Amino acid sequence: MEIVYWSVIVTLFIIGFVGLIYPIIPSVLFLLAGYLLYGVFFSFEPFGWFFWLIQSFFIILLFIADYIANMIGIQKYGGSKAGVWGSTIGLILGPFVIPFLGILLGPFIGAVGAELLVNKRDFKNSLKIGFGSVIGFISSVITKTIIQILMIVYFFIVVL
């Protein structure tokens, strides 16, 4: 039965990583569900206040990394808050509208559209800002992957 329990926990962790590419999947909730199921299946004893403090710190880092990477990517290429919002909306809708490439095209189209419509920028500058949104998204995924790996490694250090 122990193998089944570990399989469920590891599956939740894997879904958490899938959430890095498909932002509609709340990565953090799947990681936390894995921790909680470990407690239910085995024991909550390893999870002291320090464990939850460290995990909370990592969760805060995940949210900050996501927002800042997108904002820096757009602002570095001359974008505005409208571009950040457009990129975010495109990031959420893109995978549903354009199944395979939507994860990259969504933020790009969202940022370009927002800059064109809200800030009345010319098409060339809007394209440059859209490119910045894709760079921001990719750097965000890389950063969040590292943070999630650290979260899971720390979990295994505590429970094993």
N, C-alpha and C positions, 0 to 999 in steps of 0.2 A: 504494500500500500504506500510505502514511503516513496517509491519511484513515481507513483501517480501524483502524489502531493508535490514533489519537486518538479515534475513535468508541468503541472498547472502554474506553479510559481515562475518557472523559466519562460513559459509561454506568455505570461503577463509582462515579463521584462522585455521579451521580443516585440510584443505589441507596442510597448512604450517606445522602442526604437523606430518602429514603423510610423509612429506619430510624429517623428521628426520630419518625415517626408510628406505626410498627410496631416496637416495641422488640425484637421477636424477631429482627429483622435487625440484625446488629452493624455499625453505621455506621462505626466507626473501622476495622474490618478492610477494608471496601470502599475507604475512602480510602487506606489503606496499600497495598492491592492495586493501586490506580491508580498510586501512586508507584513501586512495584516493577515493574509492567509498563512504565512509562515507561523505567525503567532497562534492562529486558530489550529493549524495542523500539528504544530510541534510545541511551541512555548513562546510566551511573550517575555520571558525572563531576560533574554539577552538585550532587550530594548529598554535601556534605561533612559533617563532624561538627556544624557549626553548624546546618545544615538539620535534622538528626535531633534535635538538642537542642531547637530551637524546636518541632518537631512533637511531640516527647515532652511538652513543656510544655503544648501545646494539648490533647493527649490526657488528661493529668492534669486539666486544667481541665474537660474534658467530663465526666469521671466525678464530679468534685467538684460541678459545676453540677447534674448530674442528681440526686444524693443530697440536696444542700442545698436545692434548690428544692422538692423533694417534702417534705422534713422541715419546712421553714419554713412551707409552705402548710398543712400539717396542724397543726403546733404553734401557729401563729398563731390557729387556731380551737379550740384547747384539746385537740388530739389527743395521743396517746402513741406510744411505739414500736410498739405493736400496730397502731395506725392506719397508721403508715408501712409496716409489713410487709404489712398487708392491702391497702393501696393498691398496693404494688409487685406483689403477687401478682395483684391485679385488673388491673393494667396489662399484665401478661404474658398472662393468660388471656382478658381481655375481648374482644380482637379476634377470637379464635377462637370464643368462645361466642356473641357478639352481633356478627356481621360488621361492620356499618357504624358503629354507635354504641358498640361495645364499647370503643373506645379512650378514650372519656370516661366511659362508664358503669362500666367495669371497675374503675378506681381508686376511683370513688365508692362502688360497692357493696362493694368490698374494705375500704375504710376504715370504712364504716358497720358492716359485719358484724363486723370485728375489734373495734371499740369496743363494740358491743353484747355480743358474746360474751366477750371477754377482760376488759374493764374494767367491764362491767355498767352502761354509761352509758344514760341515757334516750334514747328515739328522737329527740327534737328535737336534743339535743346531738350525737348521732351523725350526723344529717343535716348539721349545720353543719360537722362535721369532714370528712365526705365532700365537701362543697362546697370546703373548703380543699384537699383532695387534688387536685381538678380544677384549681383555681387554680394549685397547685404544678406540676402536669403541664404546663399551658399555658405557665407562665413558664419551665419547664425546656426546653421545645421551642424557645421563642424564644431563650433564651440559647445553647443548643447549636447552633441554626441560625447565629447570629452567629459562634460559635467555628469551626464547620465552614467557613463562608465565608472566614474569615481564614486557615484552614489551606490552602484551595484557592488563594486569592489569593497567599499566600506561595509555594506550589508553582509557580504560573505566573510569578511574579516571578523565581524561581530558574532555571527551565528556559527561559524565553523571552528 
